[in-house]
Amino acid sequence: MFRQFSWSLITATFLLVGCASHADDEEMYVTASALTKVSSALEAAVYFDTPPEGLQDRELLEFATKHDPSLLEPFDNFILKANYVDRHGVVLVCDELGRKALMKDLGCTAKLDKPYWDSTEVVPCRINPPSTVNCPVTE
């Protein structure tokens, strides 16, 4: 009887942990989809417009999404880092305390570039230096 109860308890624990992890992954995939839209807006803004000197992070993204500020709404519970180099933008989404990066996207690519949320390594919440090596060279 005790052995059966123990197995039931262990099984229930694994099911709960597995479902909780799945919910986090699902939330991250939804956030990643929203991020690709924001990074595309940033890419267009730095390619076709001239952002004010020194603009970065949330302020740079507000500049890039001034045509549709609702693009930033999915990130209200996250810290956003953004920068650009050689007319290409990069956006980093971090946890709400700004301690670790959850995902990174370059505006020049079609899909999410770096999903960090499921990594065993803690990736710091910083873009240093802004790397756009995967972007095509612009003239």
N, CA, C and O atoms as CSV, one atom per row, in Angstrom:
chain,resi,resn,atom,element,x,y,z
A,1,MET,N,N,0.829,-1.189,0.000
A,1,MET,CA,C,0.000,0.000,0.000
A,1,MET,C,C,0.878,1.258,0.000
A,1,MET,O,O,0.646,2.184,-0.777
A,2,PHE,N,N,1.884,1.279,0.877
A,2,PHE,CA,C,2.780,2.431,0.955
A,2,PHE,C,C,3.538,2.615,-0.360
A,2,PHE,O,O,3.720,3.736,-0.837
A,3,ARG,N,N,3.977,1.488,-0.938
A,3,ARG,CA,C,4.721,1.541,-2.193
A,3,ARG,C,C,3.837,2.112,-3.312
A,3,ARG,O,O,4.302,2.919,-4.117
A,4,GLN,N,N,2.584,1.702,-3.363
A,4,GLN,CA,C,1.664,2.202,-4.389
A,4,GLN,C,C,1.430,3.708,-4.192
A,4,GLN,O,O,1.389,4.462,-5.164
A,5,PHE,N,N,1.279,4.138,-2.945
A,5,PHE,CA,C,1.095,5.566,-2.658
A,5,PHE,C,C,2.330,6.362,-3.079
A,5,PHE,O,O,2.215,7.451,-3.642
A,6,SER,N,N,3.517,5.803,-2.799
A,6,SER,CA,C,4.765,6.482,-3.171
A,6,SER,C,C,4.860,6.663,-4.679
A,6,SER,O,O,5.216,7.740,-5.156
A,7,TRP,N,N,4.542,5.607,-5.433
A,7,TRP,CA,C,4.593,5.710,-6.896
A,7,TRP,C,C,3.564,6.713,-7.406
A,7,TRP,O,O,3.838,7.460,-8.346
A,8,SER,N,N,2.413,6.734,-6.808
A,8,SER,CA,C,1.383,7.698,-7.214
A,8,SER,C,C,1.848,9.125,-6.950
A,8,SER,O,O,1.644,10.014,-7.777
A,9,LEU,N,N,2.470,9.340,-5.802
A,9,LEU,CA,C,2.973,10.665,-5.451
A,9,LEU,C,C,4.096,11.097,-6.400
A,9,LEU,O,O,4.130,12.245,-6.842
A,10,ILE,N,N,4.995,10.191,-6.705
A,10,ILE,CA,C,6.092,10.498,-7.628
A,10,ILE,C,C,5.549,10.817,-9.020
A,10,ILE,O,O,5.989,11.773,-9.657
A,11,THR,N,N,4.601,10.022,-9.487
A,11,THR,CA,C,4.002,10.256,-10.804
A,11,THR,C,C,3.305,11.606,-10.852
A,11,THR,O,O,3.459,12.347,-11.823
A,12,ALA,N,N,2.546,11.931,-9.827
A,12,ALA,CA,C,1.841,13.218,-9.784
A,12,ALA,C,C,2.828,14.381,-9.784
A,12,ALA,O,O,2.598,15.395,-10.441
A,13,THR,N,N,3.921,14.233,-9.049
A,13,THR,CA,C,4.942,15.284,-9.003
A,13,THR,C,C,5.545,15.514,-10.388
A,13,THR,O,O,5.678,16.656,-10.826
A,14,PHE,N,N,5.910,14.432,-11.075
A,14,PHE,CA,C,6.478,14.578,-12.421
A,14,PHE,C,C,5.483,15.209,-13.387
A,14,PHE,O,O,5.865,16.025,-14.225
A,15,LEU,N,N,4.223,14.840,-13.276
A,15,LEU,CA,C,3.209,15.432,-14.153
A,15,LEU,C,C,3.061,16.924,-13.897
A,15,LEU,O,O,2.963,17.709,-14.840
A,16,LEU,N,N,3.044,17.319,-12.630
A,16,LEU,CA,C,2.914,18.741,-12.305
A,16,LEU,C,C,4.116,19.540,-12.787
A,16,LEU,O,O,3.953,20.622,-13.352
A,17,VAL,N,N,5.306,19.026,-12.574
A,17,VAL,CA,C,6.519,19.723,-13.007
A,17,VAL,C,C,6.557,19.797,-14.530
A,17,VAL,O,O,6.897,20.839,-15.091
A,18,GLY,N,N,6.216,18.720,-15.192
A,18,GLY,CA,C,6.204,18.707,-16.658
A,18,GLY,C,C,5.206,19.685,-17.233
A,18,GLY,O,O,5.513,20.371,-18.208
A,19,CYS,N,N,4.015,19.770,-16.656
A,19,CYS,CA,C,3.002,20.706,-17.143
A,19,CYS,C,C,3.417,22.145,-16.885
A,19,CYS,O,O,3.172,23.016,-17.719
A,20,ALA,N,N,4.036,22.408,-15.752
A,20,ALA,CA,C,4.484,23.770,-15.441
A,20,ALA,C,C,5.559,24.213,-16.425
A,20,ALA,O,O,5.534,25.356,-16.881
A,21,SER,N,N,6.501,23.338,-16.763
A,21,SER,CA,C,7.546,23.675,-17.724
A,21,SER,C,C,6.956,23.927,-19.093
A,21,SER,O,O,7.392,24.835,-19.800
A,22,HIS,N,N,5.964,23.130,-19.480
A,22,HIS,CA,C,5.322,23.299,-20.776
A,22,HIS,C,C,4.633,24.651,-20.866
A,22,HIS,O,O,4.685,25.306,-21.907
A,23,ALA,N,N,3.989,25.072,-19.784
A,23,ALA,CA,C,3.321,26.376,-19.785
A,23,ALA,C,C,4.342,27.491,-19.959
A,23,ALA,O,O,4.074,28.455,-20.676
A,24,ASP,N,N,5.511,27.386,-19.319
A,24,ASP,CA,C,6.553,28.394,-19.478
A,24,ASP,C,C,7.053,28.430,-20.920
A,24,ASP,O,O,7.245,29.507,-21.485
A,25,ASP,N,N,7.265,27.256,-21.516
A,25,ASP,CA,C,7.698,27.198,-22.911
A,25,ASP,C,C,6.660,27.834,-23.823
A,25,ASP,O,O,7.004,28.589,-24.731
A,26,GLU,N,N,5.401,27.530,-23.582
A,26,GLU,CA,C,4.335,28.098,-24.415
A,26,GLU,C,C,4.330,29.622,-24.320
A,26,GLU,O,O,4.205,30.304,-25.338
A,27,GLU,N,N,4.465,30.162,-23.106
A,27,GLU,CA,C,4.521,31.616,-22.925
A,27,GLU,C,C,5.732,32.203,-23.646
A,27,GLU,O,O,5.637,33.270,-24.252
A,28,MET,N,N,6.855,31.520,-23.584
A,28,MET,CA,C,8.062,32.014,-24.240
A,28,MET,C,C,7.917,31.995,-25.763
A,28,MET,O,O,8.399,32.903,-26.439
A,29,TYR,N,N,7.262,30.975,-26.305
A,29,TYR,CA,C,7.064,30.930,-27.754
A,29,TYR,C,C,6.146,32.057,-28.221
A,29,TYR,O,O,6.362,32.629,-29.289
A,30,VAL,N,N,5.133,32.374,-27.437
A,30,VAL,CA,C,4.253,33.503,-27.763
A,30,VAL,C,C,5.049,34.808,-27.698
A,30,VAL,O,O,4.917,35.666,-28.572
A,31,THR,N,N,5.869,34.952,-26.667
A,31,THR,CA,C,6.712,36.142,-26.527
A,31,THR,C,C,7.717,36.222,-27.676
A,31,THR,O,O,7.978,37.308,-28.195
A,32,ALA,N,N,8.274,35.095,-28.071
A,32,ALA,CA,C,9.228,35.071,-29.187
A,32,ALA,C,C,8.572,35.539,-30.481
A,32,ALA,O,O,9.185,36.259,-31.268
A,33,SER,N,N,7.345,35.135,-30.696
A,33,SER,CA,C,6.620,35.582,-31.885
A,33,SER,C,C,6.439,37.095,-31.877
A,33,SER,O,O,6.617,37.756,-32.900
A,34,ALA,N,N,6.086,37.637,-30.717
A,34,ALA,CA,C,5.939,39.092,-30.589
A,34,ALA,C,C,7.286,39.789,-30.769
A,34,ALA,O,O,7.352,40.883,-31.329
A,35,LEU,N,N,8.355,39.158,-30.295
A,35,LEU,CA,C,9.690,39.751,-30.408
A,35,LEU,C,C,10.114,39.902,-31.865
A,35,LEU,O,O,10.724,40.909,-32.225
A,36,THR,N,N,9.804,38.928,-32.700
A,36,THR,CA,C,10.209,39.038,-34.105
A,36,THR,C,C,9.541,40.233,-34.781
A,36,THR,O,O,10.124,40.846,-35.676
A,37,LYS,N,N,8.336,40.563,-34.362
A,37,LYS,CA,C,7.658,41.754,-34.906
A,37,LYS,C,C,8.356,43.036,-34.442
A,37,LYS,O,O,8.549,43.961,-35.230
A,38,VAL,N,N,8.732,43.086,-33.170
A,38,VAL,CA,C,9.413,44.266,-32.627
A,38,VAL,C,C,10.800,44.423,-33.260
A,38,VAL,O,O,11.193,45.532,-33.621
A,39,SER,N,N,11.533,43.328,-33.394
A,39,SER,CA,C,12.873,43.434,-33.982
A,39,SER,C,C,12.803,43.817,-35.462
A,39,SER,O,O,13.698,44.495,-35.966
A,40,SER,N,N,11.756,43.392,-36.156
A,40,SER,CA,C,11.568,43.826,-37.550
A,40,SER,C,C,11.278,45.314,-37.623
A,40,SER,O,O,11.777,46.001,-38.514
A,41,ALA,N,N,10.472,45.821,-36.692
A,41,ALA,CA,C,10.191,47.262,-36.642
A,41,ALA,C,C,11.469,48.039,-36.349
A,41,ALA,O,O,11.701,49.098,-36.933
A,42,LEU,N,N,12.299,47.516,-35.445
A,42,LEU,CA,C,13.578,48.162,-35.145
A,42,LEU,C,C,14.481,48.155,-36.375
A,42,LEU,O,O,15.119,49.159,-36.690
A,43,GLU,N,N,14.530,47.033,-37.058
A,43,GLU,CA,C,15.356,46.928,-38.264
A,43,GLU,C,C,14.952,47.986,-39.291
A,43,GLU,O,O,15.807,48.662,-39.863
A,44,ALA,N,N,13.659,48.124,-39.518
A,44,ALA,CA,C,13.174,49.125,-40.477
A,44,ALA,C,C,13.503,50.539,-40.012
A,44,ALA,O,O,13.892,51.388,-40.814
A,45,ALA,N,N,13.348,50.788,-38.719
A,45,ALA,CA,C,13.593,52.136,-38.185
A,45,ALA,C,C,15.058,52.540,-38.312
A,45,ALA,O,O,15.352,53.676,-38.682
A,46,VAL,N,N,15.976,51.633,-38.012
A,46,VAL,CA,C,17.394,52.008,-38.089
A,46,VAL,C,C,17.915,51.971,-39.523
A,46,VAL,O,O,18.933,52.591,-39.831
A,47,TYR,N,N,17.228,51.253,-40.391
A,47,TYR,CA,C,17.647,51.193,-41.791
A,47,TYR,C,C,17.145,52.401,-42.586
A,47,TYR,O,O,17.880,52.977,-43.389
A,48,PHE,N,N,15.873,52.779,-42.351
A,48,PHE,CA,C,15.260,53.837,-43.150
A,48,PHE,C,C,15.193,55.192,-42.451
A,48,PHE,O,O,15.112,56.222,-43.120
A,49,ASP,N,N,15.226,55.209,-41.130
A,49,ASP,CA,C,15.204,56.458,-40.363
A,49,ASP,C,C,16.560,56.643,-39.689
A,49,ASP,O,O,17.426,55.771,-39.752
A,50,THR,N,N,16.719,57.771,-39.060
A,50,THR,CA,C,17.931,58.008,-38.283
A,50,THR,C,C,17.530,58.227,-36.832
A,50,THR,O,O,17.051,59.304,-36.477
A,51,PRO,N,N,17.721,57.206,-35.981
A,51,PRO,CA,C,17.384,57.395,-34.564
A,51,PRO,C,C,18.266,58.480,-33.947
A,51,PRO,O,O,19.413,58.654,-34.357
A,52,PRO,N,N,17.740,59.203,-32.972
A,52,PRO,CA,C,18.571,60.194,-32.275
A,52,PRO,C,C,19.820,59.527,-31.682
A,52,PRO,O,O,19.779,58.378,-31.243
A,53,GLU,N,N,20.902,60.257,-31.682
A,53,GLU,CA,C,22.186,59.761,-31.173
A,53,GLU,C,C,22.051,59.245,-29.737
A,53,GLU,O,O,21.448,59.905,-28.891
A,54,GLY,N,N,22.607,58.080,-29.470
A,54,GLY,CA,C,22.633,57.527,-28.123
A,54,GLY,C,C,21.359,56.825,-27.687
A,54,GLY,O,O,21.287,56.322,-26.565
A,55,LEU,N,N,20.361,56.780,-28.543
A,55,LEU,CA,C,19.097,56.130,-28.191
A,55,LEU,C,C,19.311,54.617,-28.155
A,55,LEU,O,O,19.881,54.048,-29.086
A,56,GLN,N,N,18.858,53.967,-27.084
A,56,GLN,CA,C,18.973,52.515,-26.972
A,56,GLN,C,C,17.907,51.968,-26.042
A,56,GLN,O,O,17.156,52.727,-25.430
A,57,ASP,N,N,17.845,50.665,-25.941
A,57,ASP,CA,C,16.934,49.936,-25.072
A,57,ASP,C,C,15.476,50.319,-25.316
A,57,ASP,O,O,15.063,50.459,-26.467
A,58,ARG,N,N,14.706,50.487,-24.270
A,58,ARG,CA,C,13.264,50.728,-24.392
A,58,ARG,C,C,12.986,51.983,-25.218
A,58,ARG,O,O,12.050,51.997,-26.017
A,59,GLU,N,N,13.778,53.029,-25.037
A,59,GLU,CA,C,13.563,54.280,-25.776
A,59,GLU,C,C,13.764,54.067,-27.279
A,59,GLU,O,O,13.017,54.619,-28.088
A,60,LEU,N,N,14.749,53.287,-27.648
A,60,LEU,CA,C,14.977,52.981,-29.058
A,60,LEU,C,C,13.801,52.186,-29.628
A,60,LEU,O,O,13.375,52.422,-30.758
A,61,LEU,N,N,13.284,51.251,-28.845
A,61,LEU,CA,C,12.145,50.459,-29.304
A,61,LEU,C,C,10.878,51.302,-29.399
A,61,LEU,O,O,10.054,51.079,-30.285
A,62,GLU,N,N,10.714,52.265,-28.500
A,62,GLU,CA,C,9.570,53.179,-28.601
A,62,GLU,C,C,9.681,54.014,-29.877
A,62,GLU,O,O,8.673,54.261,-30.540
A,63,PHE,N,N,10.878,54.447,-30.222
A,63,PHE,CA,C,11.111,55.159,-31.482
A,63,PHE,C,C,10.738,54.261,-32.671
A,63,PHE,O,O,10.081,54.706,-33.613
A,64,ALA,N,N,11.163,53.002,-32.614
A,64,ALA,CA,C,10.944,52.071,-33.722
A,64,ALA,C,C,9.487,51.654,-33.873
A,64,ALA,O,O,9.055,51.297,-34.969
A,65,THR,N,N,8.728,51.698,-32.781
A,65,THR,CA,C,7.329,51.247,-32.826
A,65,THR,C,C,6.341,52.397,-32.691
A,65,THR,O,O,5.181,52.179,-32.343
A,66,LYS,N,N,6.788,53.616,-32.961
A,66,LYS,CA,C,5.880,54.762,-32.809
A,66,LYS,C,C,4.681,54.649,-33.745
A,66,LYS,O,O,3.641,55.251,-33.479
A,67,HIS,N,N,4.802,53.894,-34.830
A,67,HIS,CA,C,3.675,53.665,-35.737
A,67,HIS,C,C,2.646,52.711,-35.136
A,67,HIS,O,O,1.481,52.729,-35.534
A,68,ASP,N,N,3.069,51.866,-34.169
A,68,ASP,CA,C,2.177,50.900,-33.518
A,68,ASP,C,C,2.725,50.558,-32.128
A,68,ASP,O,O,3.358,49.516,-31.951
A,69,PRO,N,N,2.484,51.437,-31.133
A,69,PRO,CA,C,3.012,51.205,-29.782
A,69,PRO,C,C,2.533,49.903,-29.135
A,69,PRO,O,O,3.161,49.417,-28.195
A,70,SER,N,N,1.441,49.338,-29.622
A,70,SER,CA,C,0.932,48.093,-29.036
A,70,SER,C,C,1.895,46.925,-29.254
A,70,SER,O,O,1.765,45.893,-28.595
A,71,LEU,N,N,2.846,47.068,-30.155
A,71,LEU,CA,C,3.831,46.005,-30.367
A,71,LEU,C,C,4.658,45.727,-29.114
A,71,LEU,O,O,5.172,44.622,-28.939
A,72,LEU,N,N,4.786,46.736,-28.237
A,72,LEU,CA,C,5.591,46.560,-27.020
A,72,LEU,C,C,4.788,46.008,-25.839
A,72,LEU,O,O,5.373,45.625,-24.825
A,73,GLU,N,N,3.463,45.963,-25.956
A,73,GLU,CA,C,2.623,45.516,-24.833
A,73,GLU,C,C,2.962,44.119,-24.319
A,73,GLU,O,O,2.938,43.918,-23.104
A,74,PRO,N,N,3.275,43.145,-25.170
A,74,PRO,CA,C,3.599,41.811,-24.635
A,74,PRO,C,C,4.838,41.782,-23.743
A,74,PRO,O,O,5.108,40.769,-23.098
A,75,PHE,N,N,5.588,42.874,-23.700
A,75,PHE,CA,C,6.850,42.905,-22.961
A,75,PHE,C,C,6.773,43.729,-21.681
A,75,PHE,O,O,7.802,44.098,-21.116
A,76,ASP,N,N,5.563,44.015,-21.224
A,76,ASP,CA,C,5.389,44.821,-20.015
A,76,ASP,C,C,6.027,44.186,-18.788
A,76,ASP,O,O,6.432,44.901,-17.871
A,77,ASN,N,N,6.127,42.862,-18.750
A,77,ASN,CA,C,6.701,42.167,-17.589
A,77,ASN,C,C,8.146,41.730,-17.817
A,77,ASN,O,O,8.665,40.874,-17.101
A,78,PHE,N,N,8.783,42.319,-18.811
A,78,PHE,CA,C,10.162,41.973,-19.135
A,78,PHE,C,C,11.007,43.237,-19.222
A,78,PHE,O,O,10.483,44.340,-19.380
A,79,ILE,N,N,12.307,43.063,-19.119
A,79,ILE,CA,C,13.264,44.136,-19.391
A,79,ILE,C,C,13.704,43.958,-20.845
A,79,ILE,O,O,14.065,42.857,-21.259
A,80,LEU,N,N,13.673,45.036,-21.607
A,80,LEU,CA,C,14.103,44.991,-23.000
A,80,LEU,C,C,15.404,45.759,-23.176
A,80,LEU,O,O,15.556,46.870,-22.670
A,81,LYS,N,N,16.321,45.166,-23.885
A,81,LYS,CA,C,17.567,45.823,-24.276
A,81,LYS,C,C,17.567,45.874,-25.799
A,81,LYS,O,O,17.195,44.900,-26.453
A,82,ALA,N,N,17.976,46.990,-26.358
A,82,ALA,CA,C,18.018,47.112,-27.816
A,82,ALA,C,C,19.145,48.038,-28.220
A,82,ALA,O,O,19.471,48.998,-27.523
A,83,ASN,N,N,19.725,47.728,-29.353
A,83,ASN,CA,C,20.774,48.563,-29.905
A,83,ASN,C,C,20.860,48.275,-31.396
A,83,ASN,O,O,20.138,47.421,-31.910
A,84,TYR,N,N,21.726,48.974,-32.077
A,84,TYR,CA,C,21.912,48.733,-33.504
A,84,TYR,C,C,23.347,49.046,-33.891
A,84,TYR,O,O,24.034,49.842,-33.249
A,85,VAL,N,N,23.774,48.393,-34.961
A,85,VAL,CA,C,25.097,48.627,-35.523
A,85,VAL,C,C,24.996,48.344,-37.022
A,85,VAL,O,O,24.325,47.400,-37.440
A,86,ASP,N,N,25.659,49.160,-37.813
A,86,ASP,CA,C,25.645,48.992,-39.271
A,86,ASP,C,C,24.227,48.880,-39.835
A,86,ASP,O,O,23.959,48.056,-40.709
A,87,ARG,N,N,23.334,49.711,-39.329
A,87,ARG,CA,C,21.942,49.768,-39.785
A,87,ARG,C,C,21.178,48.458,-39.584
A,87,ARG,O,O,20.251,48.158,-40.336
A,88,HIS,N,N,21.565,47.684,-38.576
A,88,HIS,CA,C,20.848,46.467,-38.199
A,88,HIS,C,C,20.567,46.516,-36.702
A,88,HIS,O,O,21.422,46.910,-35.908
A,89,GLY,N,N,19.352,46.110,-36.328
A,89,GLY,CA,C,18.951,46.156,-34.932
A,89,GLY,C,C,19.017,44.803,-34.253
A,89,GLY,O,O,18.904,43.760,-34.897
A,90,VAL,N,N,19.200,44.836,-32.948
A,90,VAL,CA,C,19.197,43.631,-32.124
A,90,VAL,C,C,18.402,43.930,-30.857
A,90,VAL,O,O,18.552,44.992,-30.253
A,91,VAL,N,N,17.546,42.971,-30.458
A,91,VAL,CA,C,16.708,43.129,-29.271
A,91,VAL,C,C,16.925,41.930,-28.358
A,91,VAL,O,O,16.957,40.785,-28.810
A,92,LEU,N,N,17.071,42.210,-27.077
A,92,LEU,CA,C,17.255,41.187,-26.060
A,92,LEU,C,C,16.112,41.302,-25.064
A,92,LEU,O,O,15.826,42.390,-24.565
A,93,VAL,N,N,15.459,40.183,-24.772
A,93,VAL,CA,C,14.398,40.139,-23.766
A,93,VAL,C,C,14.970,39.468,-22.530
A,93,VAL,O,O,15.521,38.370,-22.602
A,94,CYS,N,N,14.831,40.147,-21.385
A,94,CYS,CA,C,15.369,39.624,-20.123
A,94,CYS,C,C,14.245,39.436,-19.117
A,94,CYS,O,O,13.146,39.962,-19.295
A,95,ASP,N,N,14.526,38.682,-18.059
A,95,ASP,CA,C,13.531,38.495,-17.007
A,95,ASP,C,C,13.211,39.845,-16.367
A,95,ASP,O,O,13.921,40.829,-16.577
A,96,GLU,N,N,12.144,39.876,-15.594
A,96,GLU,CA,C,11.659,41.159,-15.058
A,96,GLU,C,C,12.627,41.826,-14.092
A,96,GLU,O,O,12.492,43.018,-13.815
A,97,LEU,N,N,13.596,41.087,-13.575
A,97,LEU,CA,C,14.604,41.678,-12.695
A,97,LEU,C,C,15.857,42.099,-13.464
A,97,LEU,O,O,16.753,42.727,-12.900
A,98,GLY,N,N,15.916,41.753,-14.744
A,98,GLY,CA,C,17.074,42.108,-15.553
A,98,GLY,C,C,18.312,41.299,-15.231
A,98,GLY,O,O,19.429,41.742,-15.498
A,99,ARG,N,N,18.132,40.127,-14.666
A,99,ARG,CA,C,19.275,39.303,-14.276
A,99,ARG,C,C,19.743,38.358,-15.367
A,99,ARG,O,O,20.936,38.071,-15.472
A,100,LYS,N,N,18.795,37.861,-16.196
A,100,LYS,CA,C,19.208,36.909,-17.224
A,100,LYS,C,C,18.432,37.128,-18.513
A,100,LYS,O,O,17.262,37.513,-18.506
A,101,ALA,N,N,19.115,36.872,-19.609
A,101,ALA,CA,C,18.507,36.987,-20.931
A,101,ALA,C,C,17.615,35.778,-21.183
A,101,ALA,O,O,17.962,34.650,-20.831
A,102,LEU,N,N,16.468,36.028,-21.794
A,102,LEU,CA,C,15.545,34.953,-22.137
A,102,LEU,C,C,15.560,34.640,-23.630
A,102,LEU,O,O,15.388,33.488,-24.028
A,103,MET,N,N,15.765,35.667,-24.456
A,103,MET,CA,C,15.831,35.470,-25.904
A,103,MET,C,C,16.431,36.692,-26.574
A,103,MET,O,O,16.363,37.805,-26.054
A,104,LYS,N,N,17.025,36.458,-27.749
A,104,LYS,CA,C,17.622,37.551,-28.522
A,104,LYS,C,C,17.195,37.397,-29.969
A,104,LYS,O,O,17.110,36.286,-30.494
A,105,ASP,N,N,16.924,38.540,-30.613
A,105,ASP,CA,C,16.543,38.489,-32.016
A,105,ASP,C,C,17.192,39.621,-32.790
A,105,ASP,O,O,17.221,40.768,-32.343
A,106,LEU,N,N,17.705,39.281,-33.947
A,106,LEU,CA,C,18.215,40.266,-34.892
A,106,LEU,C,C,17.083,40.595,-35.854
A,106,LEU,O,O,16.376,39.699,-36.313
A,107,GLY,N,N,16.911,41.851,-36.154
A,107,GLY,CA,C,15.829,42.244,-37.046
A,107,GLY,C,C,16.034,41.811,-38.481
A,107,GLY,O,O,15.082,41.798,-39.262
A,108,CYS,N,N,17.251,41.457,-38.845
A,108,CYS,CA,C,17.561,41.105,-40.231
A,108,CYS,C,C,17.262,39.648,-40.562
A,108,CYS,O,O,17.372,39.253,-41.723
A,109,THR,N,N,16.890,38.846,-39.582
A,109,THR,CA,C,16.589,37.436,-39.828
A,109,THR,C,C,15.105,37.188,-39.611
A,109,THR,O,O,14.446,37.921,-38.874
A,110,ALA,N,N,14.582,36.154,-40.253
A,110,ALA,CA,C,13.145,35.889,-40.205
A,110,ALA,C,C,12.700,35.193,-38.920
A,110,ALA,O,O,11.560,35.372,-38.490
A,111,LYS,N,N,13.568,34.413,-38.307
A,111,LYS,CA,C,13.155,33.666,-37.120
A,111,LYS,C,C,13.937,34.118,-35.892
A,111,LYS,O,O,14.932,34.836,-35.995
A,112,LEU,N,N,13.464,33.681,-34.737
A,112,LEU,CA,C,14.137,33.995,-33.475
A,112,LEU,C,C,15.566,33.461,-33.517
A,112,LEU,O,O,15.796,32.309,-33.886
A,113,ASP,N,N,16.521,34.306,-33.138
A,113,ASP,CA,C,17.923,33.916,-33.256
A,113,ASP,C,C,18.452,33.121,-32.065
A,113,ASP,O,O,19.139,32.117,-32.256
A,114,LYS,N,N,18.150,33.546,-30.853
A,114,LYS,CA,C,18.705,32.873,-29.673
A,114,LYS,C,C,17.638,32.689,-28.603
A,114,LYS,O,O,17.302,33.648,-27.907
A,115,PRO,N,N,17.090,31.471,-28.452
A,115,PRO,CA,C,16.182,31.198,-27.334
A,115,PRO,C,C,16.993,30.763,-26.113
A,115,PRO,O,O,17.415,29.610,-26.025
A,116,TYR,N,N,17.205,31.668,-25.187
A,116,TYR,CA,C,18.012,31.375,-24.000
A,116,TYR,C,C,17.201,30.805,-22.838
A,116,TYR,O,O,17.784,30.248,-21.908
A,117,TRP,N,N,15.886,30.928,-22.865
A,117,TRP,CA,C,15.083,30.591,-21.695
A,117,TRP,C,C,15.221,29.145,-21.268
A,117,TRP,O,O,15.051,28.844,-20.087
A,118,ASP,N,N,15.522,28.237,-22.184
A,118,ASP,CA,C,15.639,26.830,-21.807
A,118,ASP,C,C,17.088,26.381,-21.653
A,118,ASP,O,O,17.364,25.187,-21.544
A,119,SER,N,N,18.010,27.336,-21.646
A,119,SER,CA,C,19.429,27.031,-21.505
A,119,SER,C,C,19.779,26.760,-20.043
A,119,SER,O,O,19.212,27.368,-19.135
A,120,THR,N,N,20.709,25.851,-19.830
A,120,THR,CA,C,21.176,25.593,-18.467
A,120,THR,C,C,22.141,26.685,-18.017
A,120,THR,O,O,22.346,26.889,-16.821
A,121,GLU,N,N,22.728,27.379,-18.977
A,121,GLU,CA,C,23.644,28.479,-18.685
A,121,GLU,C,C,22.849,29.770,-18.501
A,121,GLU,O,O,21.925,30.045,-19.266
A,122,VAL,N,N,23.202,30.554,-17.498
A,122,VAL,CA,C,22.563,31.855,-17.292
A,122,VAL,C,C,23.280,32.875,-18.173
A,122,VAL,O,O,24.462,33.159,-17.982
A,123,VAL,N,N,22.546,33.415,-19.135
A,123,VAL,CA,C,23.105,34.406,-20.060
A,123,VAL,C,C,22.804,35.787,-19.493
A,123,VAL,O,O,21.642,36.096,-19.227
A,124,PRO,N,N,23.815,36.622,-19.301
A,124,PRO,CA,C,23.586,37.955,-18.720
A,124,PRO,C,C,22.685,38.817,-19.602
A,124,PRO,O,O,22.629,38.641,-20.820
A,125,CYS,N,N,21.995,39.735,-18.974
A,125,CYS,CA,C,21.067,40.633,-19.661
A,125,CYS,C,C,21.825,41.850,-20.187
A,125,CYS,O,O,21.720,42.947,-19.639
A,126,ARG,N,N,22.588,41.639,-21.257
A,126,ARG,CA,C,23.295,42.768,-21.864
A,126,ARG,C,C,23.621,42.447,-23.320
A,126,ARG,O,O,23.848,41.296,-23.693
A,127,ILE,N,N,23.636,43.486,-24.110
A,127,ILE,CA,C,24.050,43.380,-25.506
A,127,ILE,C,C,25.420,44.039,-25.564
A,127,ILE,O,O,25.531,45.265,-25.594
A,128,ASN,N,N,26.453,43.219,-25.579
A,128,ASN,CA,C,27.796,43.785,-25.544
A,128,ASN,C,C,28.770,42.881,-26.281
A,128,ASN,O,O,29.045,41.788,-25.787
A,129,PRO,N,N,29.289,43.250,-27.387
A,129,PRO,CA,C,28.858,44.346,-28.255
A,129,PRO,C,C,27.651,43.909,-29.068
A,129,PRO,O,O,27.379,42.714,-29.180
A,130,PRO,N,N,26.925,44.863,-29.636
A,130,PRO,CA,C,25.796,44.458,-30.478
A,130,PRO,C,C,26.318,43.715,-31.708
A,130,PRO,O,O,26.980,44.307,-32.560
A,131,SER,N,N,26.025,42.450,-31.795
A,131,SER,CA,C,26.558,41.615,-32.866
A,131,SER,C,C,25.511,41.392,-33.950
A,131,SER,O,O,24.406,40.922,-33.681
A,132,THR,N,N,25.875,41.731,-35.158
A,132,THR,CA,C,24.984,41.513,-36.296
A,132,THR,C,C,25.715,40.730,-37.387
A,132,THR,O,O,25.479,40.956,-38.574
A,133,VAL,N,N,26.594,39.818,-36.994
A,133,VAL,CA,C,27.386,39.060,-37.963
A,133,VAL,C,C,26.517,38.190,-38.864
A,133,VAL,O,O,26.948,37.829,-39.959
A,134,ASN,N,N,25.310,37.846,-38.436
A,134,ASN,CA,C,24.417,37.033,-39.252
A,134,ASN,C,C,23.584,37.863,-40.222
A,134,ASN,O,O,22.767,37.317,-40.964
A,135,CYS,N,N,23.784,39.163,-40.221
A,135,CYS,CA,C,23.036,40.053,-41.108
A,135,CYS,C,C,23.818,40.288,-42.395
A,135,CYS,O,O,25.048,40.265,-42.393
A,136,PRO,N,N,23.097,40.514,-43.500
A,136,PRO,CA,C,23.804,40.845,-44.741
A,136,PRO,C,C,24.475,42.210,-44.633
A,136,PRO,O,O,24.008,43.088,-43.908
A,137,VAL,N,N,25.548,42.372,-45.346
A,137,VAL,CA,C,26.265,43.651,-45.361
A,137,VAL,C,C,25.429,44.661,-46.135
A,137,VAL,O,O,24.945,44.370,-47.228
A,138,THR,N,N,25.263,45.853,-45.559
A,138,THR,CA,C,24.502,46.906,-46.235
A,138,THR,C,C,25.457,47.929,-46.818
A,138,THR,O,O,26.524,48.190,-46.263
A,139,GLU,N,N,25.077,48.479,-47.895
A,139,GLU,CA,C,25.897,49.501,-48.576
A,139,GLU,C,C,25.459,50.876,-48.149
A,139,GLU,O,O,26.020,51.872,-48.605
